[in-house]
Amino acid sequence: MVCQRCNKAQATVHLTDIVPPEGEKRERHVCERCAAEEGLIVQKHEPIAAILDSFIKQASGSEKVVDVACPECGMTFREFRSHGLLGCPNDYDAFERPLTALIKRAQDGATHHVGKTPARLGAEPSIHVKIAKLKRQIHEAVEVEDYELAARYRDTLAELEQS
Amino acid sequence: MTIDNLTKQTGEWLRGEGPYSDVVISSRIRLARNIAGFPFLSKASDSDRKQIFRLLSDCIGDLEFGQENLIVDIEDAQEIDRQLLVERHLISRQHAEGEGTRGVAVSAGEKRALMINEEDHLRIQTMRSGLQLIPLFEEINALDDSLESQVEYAFDKRLGFLTACPTNVGTGIRVSVMLHLPALKITNHIEQMFRAAKDLKLAVRGLYGEGTDAIGDFFQVSNQVTLGLSEEQIVDEFATKTIPQFVEYELAARNTLLKERVHLLDDKIWRAYGTLENARALSSDETLFLLSHLRMGVSMGRCQKIDTDQINRMFISVQPAHLQKLTGRRLGGEERSVARAEFLRQSLASRN
């Protein structure tokens, strides 16, 4: 739905006024910017895209930062910035520098977890993790046409699945 | 259990019981978890999604209460069933409208709902009526432990549980409470409450969660900070300080109304009752507005014709998918307004 005020941006703020006594309903759909301009948003939680944008503007040499890609899932920081969701757990390592600043800001200055720790932490990776990893490695080896390596992974996988 | 059975019952969290239930409708806690070894969903292939779904639904089936669970494949579910689950607050709108292999497991009594392949691989949720966050946390923590004994979560020593969105990283916990604040609205103090919430780093949303506006005086308040505090600290702060304070504001505003504007108050309550008892067509927004005033009248003891439990049930039943299930046919907008008014008239008449 397009914003009814600027007719450009996506309408993300949906307002329903109920006018008593008949309870007549007035509906309006506007984008976040127009809503803010009209003073319609009472509580503003900072959307992740805005936090990201302001961070990127602050950081010098930002071009380099946004083009960093995660070696595991291939996501770039630019791509993350556009929709706010990371591609895989390894992104937290791959984008460590820009993410640390972002997390600090979104998390009220916090940088370290102090809560629950899984009981199995430090134990052997579970079988499903090994299987998932091998399947990905096979796929990658086939992509670069290293069939010998792919075959080795496949053998390991077969052994795992039998056990 | 089937989806159709759901429409014949009310979730335990709507019973109108529990501490502070005159102001607090329900409490919820959710934990965001991802499985190690798989990418997050934005980079997951179809085969990844299927594997995650199978893995997690097997684990959930093995849980103690697994037998009573309803596991719904959202991808294959009919549009109306997806909408019904959203209306019952068992899945998010995003989950209903998403794509690819995904699902939800719902426990009997609708006390727990586990979404698979929503924004994260797993979103565990528990809910109860009134302000009951501490027992809720014990329950969800135990549930998380038993799942964690079967699957390995994506976890980092420094950052905690790794989530697709960095705003959930750390504990992955979201504590949220649904508040009914009609007196603050009538006395024009609701903006102060919003400001207080903002200062406390809390999010305020409408009745149906993320991306919805607050209609009919219902507000969902939740934490935004998930890192640097333990789960217990976040839950305790909410349960013993933040929410009791909001409840106190609302009760103070109710007292002011009783002392200074009792005629206006009674007029609002009985006007709502009269309209609900007589109207022949009601939009969903007007209904929420009226039910809100009626609920206020009942919890303040100004109206004894009905109880909170029944009003809570009405909130759920007047929504589009529920009305269509109740009447057994597809309804257009105007037909829905008529069916809604008829349902409400009958519910009120059966009480008299």
Contacts between the chains, C-beta under 8 A, distances in Angstrom:
chain1	res1	chain2	res2	distance
A	12	B	211	7.0
A	13	B	213	7.5
A	14	B	212	7.5
A	14	B	213	5.6
A	15	B	213	6.1
A	16	B	213	6.2
A	16	B	215	5.6
A	16	B	285	5.4
A	18	B	215	7.3
A	18	B	216	7.9
A	18	B	285	5.8
A	18	B	286	6.6
A	18	B	289	4.9
A	20	B	289	7.9
A	21	B	271	7.0
A	23	B	275	7.7
A	23	B	283	7.8
A	23	B	285	7.6
A	23	B	286	3.8
A	23	B	289	5.5
A	23	B	290	7.0
A	25	B	283	5.9
A	25	B	285	5.0
A	25	B	286	6.6
A	42	B	191	6.0
A	42	B	194	4.7
A	43	B	194	4.6
A	43	B	195	7.9
A	43	B	197	6.5
A	43	B	198	5.3
A	43	B	203	7.5
A	43	B	204	5.1
A	44	B	198	7.5
A	45	B	203	5.0
A	45	B	224	6.4
A	48	B	165	6.8
A	48	B	166	7.6
A	48	B	167	6.1
A	72	B	39	7.4
A	73	B	39	4.8
A	73	B	40	7.9
A	73	B	43	4.3
A	74	B	43	7.3
A	75	B	42	7.5
A	75	B	43	6.2
A	83	B	42	7.1
A	84	B	165	6.0
A	85	B	40	6.7
A	85	B	41	7.7
A	85	B	42	4.7
A	85	B	119	6.9
A	85	B	164	4.7
A	85	B	165	5.6
A	86	B	40	5.6
A	86	B	42	7.3
A	86	B	164	5.5
A	86	B	165	7.3
A	86	B	166	7.0
A	87	B	39	5.8
A	87	B	40	5.8
A	87	B	42	5.5
A	87	B	43	3.7
A	88	B	38	7.8
A	88	B	39	3.9
A	88	B	40	5.6
A	88	B	43	5.7
A	89	B	34	6.6
A	89	B	36	7.0
A	89	B	40	7.3
A	89	B	154	4.1
A	89	B	156	7.5
A	89	B	162	4.4
A	91	B	40	7.9
A	92	B	156	6.3
A	92	B	159	5.9
A	92	B	162	5.8
A	92	B	166	7.9
A	92	B	169	7.6
A	99	B	166	6.2
A	102	B	166	6.2
A	103	B	159	7.6
A	103	B	166	5.2
A	103	B	169	6.4
A	103	B	227	6.7
A	106	B	166	6.4
A	106	B	167	5.1
A	106	B	224	7.9
A	107	B	167	7.7
A	107	B	169	7.6
A	107	B	170	7.0
A	107	B	225	5.4
A	107	B	226	6.8
A	107	B	227	4.1
A	107	B	228	6.1
A	108	B	201	5.6
A	108	B	225	4.7
A	108	B	228	7.0
A	109	B	228	7.2
A	110	B	170	7.3
A	110	B	225	6.8
A	110	B	227	4.2
A	110	B	228	2.4
A	110	B	229	7.3
A	111	B	158	7.7
A	111	B	227	7.5
A	111	B	228	7.2
A	112	B	158	5.7
A	112	B	159	7.6
A	112	B	227	7.4
A	112	B	228	6.5
A	113	B	156	7.7
A	113	B	157	7.7
A	113	B	158	6.6
A	113	B	159	5.6
A	113	B	160	2.9
A	113	B	161	7.7
A	113	B	169	7.8
A	113	B	170	4.6
A	113	B	171	7.2
A	113	B	227	6.1
A	113	B	228	7.6
A	114	B	228	6.3
A	114	B	229	6.7
A	114	B	230	5.4
A	115	B	160	6.1
A	115	B	170	6.4
A	115	B	171	4.2
A	115	B	173	7.6
A	115	B	229	7.2
A	115	B	230	4.3
A	115	B	231	4.9
A	116	B	141	7.5
A	116	B	144	7.7
A	116	B	160	7.8
A	116	B	161	7.9
A	116	B	171	6.7
A	116	B	230	7.4
A	116	B	231	5.8
A	117	B	155	7.5
A	118	B	148	5.2
A	118	B	152	7.8
A	118	B	153	5.6
A	118	B	155	5.4
A	119	B	145	7.0
A	119	B	148	6.5
A	119	B	149	7.1
A	120	B	148	6.7
A	120	B	149	7.4
A	120	B	152	6.3
A	121	B	155	6.4
A	121	B	157	7.8
A	125	B	36	7.0
A	125	B	37	7.3
A	125	B	152	6.4
A	126	B	36	7.8
A	126	B	151	6.9
A	126	B	152	4.4
A	128	B	35	7.5
A	128	B	37	6.7
A	128	B	55	6.0
A	128	B	151	6.8
A	128	B	152	7.3
A	129	B	35	7.9
A	129	B	36	5.0
A	129	B	37	3.6
A	129	B	152	5.3
A	130	B	37	7.6
A	131	B	37	7.9
A	132	B	37	3.9
A	132	B	38	5.7
A	132	B	48	7.8
A	132	B	51	6.8
A	133	B	37	5.5
